[in-house]
Amino acid sequence: MNHENRPPRHVPVLLRRADEILGPALASGGVLVDATLGLGGHAEHFLRTYPAIRLIGLDRDTAALQLAGERLRPFEDRITLVHTRYDGLADALREAGLAATGSVRAILMDLGVSSMQLDEAERGFAYSVDAPLDMRMDPTAELTAADVLNTYGHGELARVLKTYGEERFAGRIASEVVKRRQQRPFTTSAQLVELLYDAIPAATRRTGGHPAKRTFQALRVEVNRELESLEAALPAALDALEVGGRLVVMSYQSLEDRVVKQLFAQRSASRTPIGLPVELPGMGPEFTVLTRGAEKASEQEIEDNPRAAPVRMRAVERIQEAG
């Protein structure tokens, strides 16, 4: 695909709030990891605002890395871009000459599908246009959404739809997929959308939003191993922070936010055994939570950038080294 002379389209979500949280950790310099670089909107802001920082940017999408690299060229002596999923964070730090633990001042994780991926119809992420059933964030990966639909057994397909899409009619949809693929393999999003209109009851379609939303989310999460990657990446991100370092995570679906919420609660709790009357030395919480619950975008930001509507932001700061 041709990206020449294409202007950056990415509007960074919750940029001001991310700066308010990460800024105090970056004021005197240090390393910022943008674990989901995308088109580099957040990264560009932080590089301009904090001239003493070094950026390590990660992304699984080779096209995004190329475009972000062009955008961040004025800062090329302060950046290292790495083609990897965010669960490759520890290896990326080591490749950059840093320790995998206690070496980073700030980390930003803006999860989910990027604006560029949504805007490029041929990537197959959007159910509103007919396109190949691809959905790979990393174009070099093997598994596509078409592969999932055409090869998974009924039970496994139903599990994916129910677990990752929270789809009430997962079993019914899986049955219809198995039936139809025997006559014609699934290759395009229009085929799948047509099936979903047929499989989901009319009453639900009238009140539950677009009938394809949950299934497309489930397929995307499965194809890209998003929850598995997040569950591995978050502990690595927390471990990478030095004392005073901060992590911001922006989620766009309840499954992701639940993983973030649970781990943050776990790592910000006392490690002193329950029942002891005093906190044991070195057994206090490693982190403190910086956000009150999950913060959302303002009405004005949603009006300016509708893709900010589902965002949920959580943040923590390391207050003690691991025991």
C-alpha positions in Angstrom: 0.0 0.0 0.0 1.2 3.5 -0.7 1.8 5.8 2.3 3.7 8.5 0.4 2.7 12.0 1.3 0.0 10.8 3.5 -0.5 13.2 6.5 -0.7 11.7 9.9 -4.4 11.1 10.8 -4.0 9.8 14.3 -5.6 12.1 17.0 -4.0 11.1 20.3 -6.6 10.1 22.9 -6.5 11.7 26.3 -3.2 13.4 25.5 -3.5 16.2 28.0 -4.4 13.8 30.8 -1.6 11.4 29.9 0.8 14.4 30.1 -0.5 15.4 33.5 0.2 11.9 34.8 3.5 11.1 33.1 4.9 14.6 33.0 6.1 14.7 36.6 8.1 11.5 36.0 9.7 12.8 32.8 10.5 16.4 33.8 14.1 15.6 34.5 14.6 13.2 31.6 14.8 9.4 31.5 13.3 6.7 29.3 9.7 6.8 28.1 8.4 3.6 26.5 5.5 4.0 24.1 4.4 0.4 24.0 1.8 1.0 21.4 3.4 3.6 19.1 0.8 3.7 16.4 1.3 6.8 14.2 3.4 8.5 17.0 1.0 11.2 18.1 1.6 10.7 21.8 5.3 10.1 21.3 5.7 13.3 19.3 4.1 15.3 22.0 6.3 13.9 24.8 9.5 14.3 22.7 8.7 17.9 22.0 7.6 18.7 25.6 10.4 16.9 27.4 13.7 17.4 25.5 15.8 15.4 27.9 13.9 12.1 27.5 14.7 9.1 25.3 11.9 7.2 23.7 11.6 3.5 22.9 8.6 2.9 20.7 7.1 -0.5 20.1 4.5 -1.6 17.5 3.6 -4.9 15.9 2.5 -3.1 12.7 5.3 -2.5 10.3 3.4 0.2 8.4 2.7 2.1 11.6 6.4 1.9 12.5 7.4 3.3 9.1 4.9 6.2 9.3 5.8 7.0 13.0 9.5 6.9 12.1 8.8 9.6 9.4 6.8 11.7 11.9 9.5 11.4 14.6 12.5 12.0 12.3 13.3 15.4 14.0 14.0 13.4 17.1 15.8 10.5 15.5 18.8 10.8 17.8 16.6 10.2 20.9 14.4 7.4 19.6 14.6 3.6 19.2 11.7 2.0 17.3 11.2 -1.8 17.7 8.9 -4.1 15.7 7.3 -6.2 18.4 4.1 -6.7 20.4 3.9 -4.9 23.7 4.6 -8.2 25.5 8.1 -8.0 23.9 8.8 -5.0 26.1 11.5 -6.7 28.3 13.4 -7.9 25.2 13.1 -4.5 23.6 14.7 -2.8 26.6 17.6 -5.3 26.7 18.2 -4.7 23.0 18.3 -1.0 23.7 21.0 -1.6 26.3 18.7 -1.2 29.3 17.8 -3.5 32.2 14.4 -5.2 32.0 13.7 -4.1 35.5 14.0 -0.6 37.2 15.3 1.2 34.1 12.3 3.2 32.8 10.7 6.5 34.0 7.4 6.2 32.2 5.4 3.8 30.0 2.3 4.5 27.9 0.1 1.7 26.6 -2.8 2.8 24.3 -4.5 -0.5 23.6 -6.8 -1.7 20.9 -6.9 -1.1 17.1 -5.2 2.0 15.8 -6.8 4.8 13.8 -4.7 3.8 10.8 -5.8 0.2 11.0 -9.5 1.2 11.2 -9.2 3.7 8.3 -7.5 1.3 5.9 -10.5 -0.8 4.7 -8.2 -3.5 3.3 -7.1 -4.5 6.8 -10.6 -5.8 7.5 -11.1 -4.3 11.0 -14.3 -2.4 10.1 -17.6 -4.1 9.7 -19.1 -1.0 7.9 -17.2 -1.8 4.6 -16.7 -4.9 2.6 -13.1 -6.1 2.8 -11.0 -9.2 3.2 -11.3 -10.9 6.6 -7.8 -10.1 7.7 -7.7 -8.2 11.0 -4.0 -8.7 11.6 -2.3 -5.9 13.4 1.0 -7.4 12.4 0.8 -8.0 8.6 3.6 -10.5 8.9 1.6 -12.8 11.3 0.0 -15.9 9.9 -3.4 -16.2 11.4 -6.3 -14.2 9.9 -9.9 -13.7 10.8 -10.8 -15.9 7.7 -8.6 -18.7 9.1 -10.5 -18.6 12.4 -13.9 -18.7 10.7 -12.9 -21.4 8.3 -10.9 -23.8 10.5 -12.0 -23.5 14.1 -14.4 -26.2 15.4 -17.9 -25.2 16.6 -16.9 -25.3 20.3 -13.7 -23.3 19.9 -15.4 -20.7 17.7 -18.3 -20.3 20.2 -15.7 -19.9 23.0 -13.9 -17.1 21.1 -17.2 -15.2 20.4 -18.5 -15.6 24.0 -15.2 -14.9 25.8 -13.7 -12.1 23.7 -16.9 -10.6 22.3 -19.2 -11.3 25.2 -21.7 -12.4 22.5 -25.0 -13.8 23.9 -25.6 -15.7 20.7 -22.1 -17.2 20.3 -23.4 -20.8 19.9 -26.0 -19.8 17.3 -23.5 -17.8 15.3 -20.9 -20.6 15.5 -23.4 -23.1 14.2 -24.3 -20.8 11.2 -20.6 -20.3 10.4 -19.9 -24.0 10.4 -23.0 -24.6 8.2 -22.2 -21.9 5.6 -18.5 -22.5 5.3 -19.2 -26.0 4.0 -20.8 -24.4 0.9 -18.4 -21.4 0.6 -15.4 -20.4 2.7 -15.5 -17.0 4.4 -13.3 -14.5 2.7 -15.0 -11.0 3.1 -16.5 -9.0 5.9 -19.8 -8.7 4.0 -20.3 -12.4 4.1 -19.9 -12.4 7.9 -22.1 -9.3 8.4 -24.9 -11.0 6.4 -24.6 -14.1 8.5 -24.8 -12.0 11.7 -27.9 -10.2 10.6 -29.5 -13.6 10.0 -28.3 -15.3 13.2 -29.0 -12.5 15.7 -32.7 -12.0 16.6 -34.3 -8.9 15.2 -35.3 -7.6 18.7 -31.7 -7.7 19.7 -30.5 -6.0 16.5 -32.9 -3.1 17.2 -31.6 -2.4 20.7 -28.1 -3.8 21.0 -26.0 -1.7 18.6 -24.6 -3.1 15.3 -24.9 -6.9 15.3 -21.4 -7.3 14.0 -19.6 -5.3 16.7 -19.1 -8.0 19.2 -18.1 -10.7 16.7 -15.6 -8.5 15.0 -14.1 -7.6 18.3 -13.8 -11.2 19.3 -12.2 -12.2 16.0 -9.7 -9.3 16.3 -8.7 -10.2 19.8 -8.2 -13.9 18.8 -6.3 -13.1 15.7 -3.9 -10.8 17.5 -3.8 -12.6 20.8 -4.6 -9.3 22.5 -5.5 -10.5 25.9 -2.7 -13.0 26.1 -0.3 -10.3 25.1 -1.7 -7.8 27.6 -1.6 -10.3 30.5 2.1 -10.9 29.7 3.0 -7.2 29.0 1.5 -5.6 32.1 3.7 -7.3 34.7 6.8 -6.6 32.5 5.8 -3.0 32.2 5.4 -2.6 36.0 8.7 -4.4 36.6 10.5 -2.1 34.2 9.6 1.0 36.2 12.1 2.6 38.5 10.9 4.1 41.8 8.9 7.2 40.9 8.2 5.8 37.4 4.7 5.8 36.1 2.5 3.6 33.8 -0.6 4.8 32.0 -2.9 2.3 30.3 -5.8 3.2 28.0 -8.3 0.4 27.3 -11.2 0.4 24.9 -13.1 -2.7 26.0 -14.2 -4.2 29.3 -12.1 -7.3 29.0 -8.8 -5.3 28.7 -9.8 -2.9 31.5 -10.6 -5.8 33.8 -7.1 -7.2 33.4 -5.6 -3.8 34.0 -7.8 -3.1 37.1 -7.1 -6.5 38.7 -3.3 -6.3 38.3 -3.1 -2.7 39.4 -5.1 -3.6 42.6 -2.8 -6.6 43.2 0.4 -4.7 42.8 -0.8 -1.7 44.9 -1.8 -3.9 47.9 0.3 -4.6 50.9 2.4 -7.7 50.8 2.4 -8.2 54.6 0.6 -11.4 55.5 -3.0 -10.8 56.6 -3.4 -10.8 60.3 -0.1 -9.1 61.3 -0.7 -5.9 63.3 2.1 -3.9 61.6 3.5 -3.6 58.1 6.6 -5.6 57.7 9.7 -3.7 56.4 9.9 -3.9 52.7 6.5 -5.5 52.4 4.4 -2.4 51.7 2.7 -1.8 48.4 5.0 -1.5 45.4 2.7 0.9 43.6 0.1 3.5 44.2 -2.9 4.1 42.0 -3.0 7.6 40.4 -6.4 7.5 38.9 -9.8 7.3 40.7 -11.3 4.3 39.0 -11.2 4.3 35.2 -11.1 7.8 33.8 -13.1 8.6 30.7 -12.8 11.1 27.9 -14.7 14.4 28.3 -17.7 15.2 26.2 -15.6 17.8 24.4 -12.9 15.3 23.6 -15.4 12.8 22.3 -17.0 15.4 20.1 -13.5 16.3 18.7 -12.5 12.6 18.4 -15.4 10.1 18.5 -12.9 7.2 18.9 -12.2 8.4 22.4 -15.7 7.5 23.5 -15.0 4.0 24.9 -11.5 4.8 26.4 -10.8 3.9 30.1 -7.6 5.2 31.5 -5.8 3.8 34.6 -2.4 4.8 36.0 0.0 3.8 38.7 3.3 5.0 40.2 6.1 2.8 41.6 6.7 3.8 45.2 8.9 0.9 46.4 11.3 -1.5 44.8 10.3 -5.1 44.5 11.1 -7.1 47.6 
